[in-house]
Every structure is written in C-alpha cells, then in structure tokens.
Amino acid sequence: MDVELLSRLQFAGTIMFHYLFPPLSIGLGLQLFLCELAYNRTKEPAWEAAARFWTRVFAVNFGMGVATGIVMEFEFGTNWAAYSRFVGDVFGSALAAEGIFAFFLESGFLAVLVFGWDRVSPKMHLFSTAMVFLGSVFSAVWIVVANSWQQTPAGYHIVWHDVQGQREPRAEVTDFWQMVFNPSSVDRLTHTLLGALVLGAFFVASVSAYYLYSNRHHDVARRCLRISLPSSLLLTLLAALSGHDSAQKLVHTQPAKLAAMEAHFHSDDGPTGLYLFGWPDSENQTVHGGVQVPRLLSAMVYGDLHTPVPGLDQIPPENRPPVWLPFQTFHLMVGIGTALIGIAAIGCWYWWRGTLAQKRWLLWLLMLSPVLAMTANQAGWITAEVGRQPWIVHPSVQDGVAMMGLRTSEGLSESVTAQQVLSSIIMFGVIYSLLFAVWIYVLNAKIKHGPESVEELREHKRQHHESLLEKISHSSKSHGGSLLEDEK
C-alpha cells in the first residue's frame, strides 16, 4: 500500500463529501434572499411561506457543511505536515481573513435567519438573510484564494528554516494583496461561485417542479419557479463564459493542465483541434475513439484559427499531470453545463407560455437537474486538482526569479503509515455514509412536508401572538405582585 496514494484518496474523499454542502448553501442563500425580497416588496403570504420553507432547508444543509469541513483542517496536520509547514504562513493569513470577514458575519446573523421569524421585523430578517449569504460567499472567497495560490503562487518568497537539524523551505507572504489576487484567483473564484449559484437555482427549480408534478403547493411552487428558472438560465450562461475566460488564462498560467484536459499530447505547427469525447492513452500518446473539431481549441484559447496550443511534449515527463481523469471530468463538466443551459432555456420558454405544469417530461428533467449540477461541480474540482499534479504547490516566477514549488510526494507527514491512513479511510467511509443517510432522510422529510399553507401560516402567527401576549401578561402580574409584597 502506498501512503501517498492513500493520503490523496482520503483527502479527496473527505473534501468531495464536504463539497456537497457549501455550494448548495451558497446557491440556496441567493434564492432565499430573492424570496424574502419578493415578500418584503409584495407582503403576499405565499412569498413568506416560500421563504420560511427554504430557511429550514438551508439550515439543514448549512449544519452539514460546518460539521464536515472541520475534518480537513485536522488532515493538514496529520497526513500533510510537511505541506502545512511549507504553506503555513500563506494559509494562515487566508484562513484568518476567512474567520474575520466570513465566519463572524455568518455566525452573527445565522440565529436571526433561522429563529428570527416573528421576532424581528421583515426588513431586519431580510438583512440577516443577506448577511448570511454574503458570509458564505466570503468564506468561499478565502478558501478559493488559498487554493488558487497553490495553483499560481504569487506575493511570497522562500525562507529556509532549521527543523530538527534539517533545512526546510517555507513560503512566506511578502505582499498580501498580490497573494490574494494571484493570476488565477479571480477567474477560479468567479467560476466556483457561479457553479454554486447554478446548483442552488436548479435545486429550488427541482423541488418546485416536484410540487407541480405531484399537484401540491401550486402557489408557492409557481412563485419559486418565477425566480429559479430565469436565474438558472442566466447563471449557466455566465458560468460558460467564465469557464471560457479561465481556459484562455490557463494556457499562460498552467499549460500542462490545459494540455491534459484536452489530451493534447503533441504540439503542432498548425492550429489545434478540440476533442468532444474519447479515451486518452498516455502510454501511446493518442486518443482512442475520439471525435475532434479541427481548429476549435486554438479558436477558444487564442481567439483565432491559426495559433497552435502547447502540448504535453513541451513539459518534462516528470512534471506532466495525469491525462485520462482530467480529460474525462473536464468534458463531463462541459457536457453537463451545456445540457443545463438547454434545460433552463426550455423551462423558461414553457414557463413564459404558461404550459410548464403540463410538460411532465420537463418536470422530470428539472427534478433531476440538481444531481447534474452537483456532478458538474465535483467534476470541475477534480479537473482542477488532478490537473496540477505532480505539484501540490506549483513552481512560479517572482520578479524574474524562479521560485521552487512543492511536489505532492514531498508534502506528506513523515510519521504516518499506510495502515493508519487506510484505517481512517474506512472509519470516515462509515461515518460519512451515516451522515449522508441522515442528510437525505431529513431533507426528504422537509421537502415532502413542504411549505406551510397560507391558512397554516396565519394560524401559526395567531398562536405566536397569543403566546406573546400571555407572556407579557404573566410578566406584568408577576411584577405587580412583587410590588405589593414590597409595600406590605
């Protein structure tokens, strides 16, 4: 058993499980804010019922995201101690910024979001919802910044330290904002956030389509589709544009990753084509069963039909990433993204014509769409992380000086054995399977119960009002009684 492979599999498994929840929280946060904004503008009870329902769903998903995110921080110190020593200064500043700008913002307003109904004004609740949504976005900002720095490091220098009698390199920040706005951070952050917002929009559309399909909660479902369908179409188109922009930057910042994503083994003198699908064979440096569109990769990357794209043959063999997995996950992400644009466009068309509820095949597609969106998010992450191998921190050039990187094999902890890692993988597998089952069960129960009807909402408010009056009356009597005792 190889400790490096097992450690990579363990981290990949835990982060992929965790990554089920933050994108959905970010996407739901926007949809929830839009529902509350509509309620504040119209004061219609159906919008309030929708906002209360999505608040409960958001809370379940948010709690799962927090619980599963803690594990990865421990893995940095257990499995990847050498890596943590190398990037500690960089990650420390980014994670500190996350705590200051994101965590306190989220935690400060989360209680108001979940428990503030009937306790604060609608405008204050809307403001709290916006702050929780922005807090989740800021959290993603600093995590993506830290990860992007590994891909395209900037604003640092290497300092050598003595560790137990041995000289070890350590990356230290020299320019905080240059580290934050490294060459890939803005593009990767934009694409990541758009992917999360796409997932949230399709999730809301999926549940609303389920209610239309089962002939329940029609009023709330139609209102939610009025928000989620147009936003899903807009967001999928923006995600496609941001992905295209990232590819244009990638040819300059990480040409090996781009070549692996397209299985581009041999540099050509002429223009480069783009594979629609195929089966890459790194050993023979070919693509079996591939269908290629001539000149398309040159056109997409450089904006012309003549400039060749660098191939993997221009990268030293020891620095080349794997090809098969990034190729397949990248094309899976692009294929799903294209399909989601089509689903959103067709959904908007029938919604505009008022016949969406009669298109049961389309309702089925909308119900399945969150699975596709989640798969695309996961595939994009795999493409980005596997495509930068064999580097865990990529080498860079600072002011004309070549700066060393850190290979994945060099970031492992010295004292962790393969048996220990394998045992922890099995343990995490059992625990995460149980957590996933609980999440699906609770989420399914809340979705099947659905939002409150207008009548239930009015009755709930009446009971809350009577309970509040009773507490005030009881408090007044208790206070008056104590005054009489004092007078006696």
Order of alpha helices (4+ residues) and beta strands (2+ residues): alpha-alpha-alpha-alpha-alpha-alpha-beta-beta-alpha-alpha-alpha-alpha-beta-beta-alpha-alpha-alpha-beta-beta-beta-beta-alpha-alpha
